[in-house]
Amino acid sequence: MLEIKEDIRVYVFTKPCDMRCGFYRLAELVKSEARLNPLSGEAFVFLSRCRKRVKLLYWDKDGYAVWYKGLEAGAFRVENKDGYEEITRVDLRKLLSGIELNRIKFSKNISEKVRI
């Protein structure tokens, strides 16, 4: 099971990504598209064109790790813009559960330990 730490930042790339990309190509997208450091320990989320697949890239102490999920029905609900946006780990959990993010309103002091 993937555990997201409390202090981690999560970035969702809203532009569709080729799901054939591996660790190093995804890390290169983080550097070139967002000008962020893929070795920072933050989580980077990539979505397929059809929004039925998602990959999550993060640095896990001694190497890259990728978490991958494909939906049998439905799609991940994220606006199709060109770029990326930062979301909370609670938003990430909701996104991976299939909840549309633009309909959610969170209070600022959520401090639950989220395990996904």
Secondary structure as a PSIPRED ss2 file (coil, helix, strand):
# PSIPRED VFORMAT (PSIPRED V4.0)

   1 M C   1.000  0.000  0.000
   2 L C   1.000  0.000  0.000
   3 E E   0.000  0.000  1.000
   4 I C   1.000  0.000  0.000
   5 K C   1.000  0.000  0.000
   6 E C   1.000  0.000  0.000
   7 D C   1.000  0.000  0.000
   8 I C   1.000  0.000  0.000
   9 R C   1.000  0.000  0.000
  10 V E   0.000  0.000  1.000
  11 Y E   0.000  0.000  1.000
  12 V E   0.000  0.000  1.000
  13 F E   0.000  0.000  1.000
  14 T C   1.000  0.000  0.000
  15 K C   1.000  0.000  0.000
  16 P C   1.000  0.000  0.000
  17 C C   1.000  0.000  0.000
  18 D C   1.000  0.000  0.000
  19 M C   1.000  0.000  0.000
  20 R C   1.000  0.000  0.000
  21 C C   1.000  0.000  0.000
  22 G C   1.000  0.000  0.000
  23 F H   0.000  1.000  0.000
  24 Y H   0.000  1.000  0.000
  25 R H   0.000  1.000  0.000
  26 L H   0.000  1.000  0.000
  27 A H   0.000  1.000  0.000
  28 E H   0.000  1.000  0.000
  29 L H   0.000  1.000  0.000
  30 V H   0.000  1.000  0.000
  31 K H   0.000  1.000  0.000
  32 S H   0.000  1.000  0.000
  33 E H   0.000  1.000  0.000
  34 A H   0.000  1.000  0.000
  35 R C   1.000  0.000  0.000
  36 L C   1.000  0.000  0.000
  37 N C   1.000  0.000  0.000
  38 P C   1.000  0.000  0.000
  39 L C   1.000  0.000  0.000
  40 S C   1.000  0.000  0.000
  41 G C   1.000  0.000  0.000
  42 E C   1.000  0.000  0.000
  43 A E   0.000  0.000  1.000
  44 F E   0.000  0.000  1.000
  45 V E   0.000  0.000  1.000
  46 F E   0.000  0.000  1.000
  47 L E   0.000  0.000  1.000
  48 S C   1.000  0.000  0.000
  49 R C   1.000  0.000  0.000
  50 C C   1.000  0.000  0.000
  51 R C   1.000  0.000  0.000
  52 K C   1.000  0.000  0.000
  53 R E   0.000  0.000  1.000
  54 V E   0.000  0.000  1.000
  55 K E   0.000  0.000  1.000
  56 L E   0.000  0.000  1.000
  57 L E   0.000  0.000  1.000
  58 Y E   0.000  0.000  1.000
  59 W E   0.000  0.000  1.000
  60 D C   1.000  0.000  0.000
  61 K C   1.000  0.000  0.000
  62 D C   1.000  0.000  0.000
  63 G C   1.000  0.000  0.000
  64 Y E   0.000  0.000  1.000
  65 A E   0.000  0.000  1.000
  66 V E   0.000  0.000  1.000
  67 W E   0.000  0.000  1.000
  68 Y E   0.000  0.000  1.000
  69 K E   0.000  0.000  1.000
  70 G E   0.000  0.000  1.000
  71 L C   1.000  0.000  0.000
  72 E C   1.000  0.000  0.000
  73 A C   1.000  0.000  0.000
  74 G C   1.000  0.000  0.000
  75 A C   1.000  0.000  0.000
  76 F C   1.000  0.000  0.000
  77 R C   1.000  0.000  0.000
  78 V C   1.000  0.000  0.000
  79 E C   1.000  0.000  0.000
  80 N C   1.000  0.000  0.000
  81 K C   1.000  0.000  0.000
  82 D C   1.000  0.000  0.000
  83 G C   1.000  0.000  0.000
  84 Y E   0.000  0.000  1.000
  85 E E   0.000  0.000  1.000
  86 E E   0.000  0.000  1.000
  87 I E   0.000  0.000  1.000
  88 T C   1.000  0.000  0.000
  89 R H   0.000  1.000  0.000
  90 V H   0.000  1.000  0.000
  91 D H   0.000  1.000  0.000
  92 L H   0.000  1.000  0.000
  93 R H   0.000  1.000  0.000
  94 K H   0.000  1.000  0.000
  95 L H   0.000  1.000  0.000
  96 L H   0.000  1.000  0.000
  97 S H   0.000  1.000  0.000
  98 G C   1.000  0.000  0.000
  99 I C   1.000  0.000  0.000
 100 E C   1.000  0.000  0.000
 101 L H   0.000  1.000  0.000
 102 N H   0.000  1.000  0.000
 103 R H   0.000  1.000  0.000
 104 I C   1.000  0.000  0.000
 105 K C   1.000  0.000  0.000
 106 F C   1.000  0.000  0.000
 107 S C   1.000  0.000  0.000
 108 K C   1.000  0.000  0.000
 109 N C   1.000  0.000  0.000
 110 I C   1.000  0.000  0.000
 111 S C   1.000  0.000  0.000
 112 E C   1.000  0.000  0.000
 113 K C   1.000  0.000  0.000
 114 V C   1.000  0.000  0.000
 115 R E   0.000  0.000  1.000
 116 I C   1.000  0.000  0.000
